[in-house]
Amino acid sequence: MVAVTPDLRPERLEGDRSHRARRLGLFLALLLAVVAVISLGWGASGTSLTRAVSDLMAGRELAVQDRVVLMDIRLPRVLMGIFVGASLAVSGAVMQGLFRNPLADPGIVGVSSGASLGAILAIVLGSALPAGIAAFFGWYLVPVAAFAGGWLTTIALYRIATRRGRTSVATMLLAGIALAAIMGALSGVVILRASDRELRDLTFWGLGSLAGANWPKLLAGAPIMALALLYAPWLARGLNALALGEAAAGHVGIRVQKVKNRAILTVAAATGAAVAVSGGIGFVGIVVPHLLRLASGPDHRWLLVNSALLGAVTLLLADMVSRTVIAPAELPIGIVTAIMGGPFFLWILLRNRGVLDL
């Protein structure tokens, strides 16, 4: 008789797509590096990234124009696009996991509007603050105010949409629309006090743009976004458990309320800081996580990391489009993402029509 040795290699469970998610993550990381380099060399000026690299490789000093354009204009813009895109996409993924529905998104359910109100209050009324408070916060005043606005709005939304441990999707969407309208009305009241210069800035900022990116603004918002992005993967286990329902998550040892509170804080920090530095940019948070769920499954261990990578790629590509369509002028990036994301959201809505009947 021939002895049959059992195959001790671990079998991949049917439906397990973690191997695909890992490969996708590696691909997205490489794609982000390529897109970032292209974006760094993309612009209306005659500055060439290739020429600048050649000068550096040859030991020559960069020309003044090349140094200013690449280091002071394009590089902070690229880095801000990476942080903002990653923050919005991860916020969408966390909210969809928290509410257990693919229609959740910081922009759609009013969180971005709350963050915008906080930022507008800081921009318009910040000069009225005591000198000591203004000096204490410095460049961080607008991101902190936006974070506070997004945090309070997220808490209000969750309290309204959740009853007896069950979150109503229809209530969430309707409450989000109502909260966005309220925040928009309050923002309008505050804007009436703005000067002509502030009004022009706020109008362009409200449509979303990376045009105002600079090192001080990046250093004000990036630390908050970075902390939120670094912490988000720690929510993966809790969000995976919540997909089974709050009762089931509690039975497997998940401290449900703790996960909720930390998820809300993470979304508020990421969205608030992103809105503060770039304005209102919609649909990134709903499109990116949904595409990744279709491609590699709903496991948040990979979904959150891959959402950050694809969100960054998406926003950099949208920014390149915004710089090209009506060059030498710029199209607000929020318009580009709305044109791309609006039809996609309608497709998701039609595909999940049964969800709204819950």
Buried (B, 14 or more C-beta within 10 A) or exposed (E): EEEEEEEEEEEEEEEEBBEEBBEBBEEBBEBBEEBBEBBBBBBEEEBBBEBBBEBEEEEEEBEEEBBBBBEEBBBBBBBBBBBBBBBBBBBBBBBBBBBBBBBBBBBBBBBBBBBBBBBBBBBBEBEEBEEEEBEEBEEBBBBBBBBBBBBBBBBBBBEBBBEEEEBBBEBBBBBBBEBBEBBBEBBEEBBEEBEEEBBEBBEBBBBBBBBBBBBEBBEBBBBBBBBBBEBBBEBBBBBBBBEEBBEEBBEEEBEBEEBBEBBBBBBBBBBBBBBBBBBBBBBBBBBBBBBBBEEBBBBBBBBBBBBBBBBBBBBBBBBBBBBEEEEEEBBBBBBBBBEBBEEBBEEBBEEBEEBEEE
